[in-house]
Amino acid sequence: MDRGPIPWSAINAYAQRYSLVDDDFDRFATLIRAMDQAYLAYFRKKSEDA
């Protein structure tokens, strides 16, 4: 299964749905991007080790 980063549109749609704006949105987007990068790095390493 191919994995890629969470699309910006999905992050933005979630934030809009839950009324995350201004600093809350910035914090949310930063955290999601960081967790997404860690997730992708984990599976990249896992596939290299296989």
CORCOR-V973720 format. One record per helix or strand of 3 or more residues. SS is the DSSP state (@ for helix, = for strand). FROM is the first residue (numbers start at 1). TO is the last residue. If there is no record, write none. Layout:
BEGIN
ss = <SS | SS>
from = <FROM | FROM>
to = <TO | TO>
END
This chain:
BEGIN
ss = <@ | @>
from = <8 | 22>
to = <17 | 49>
END
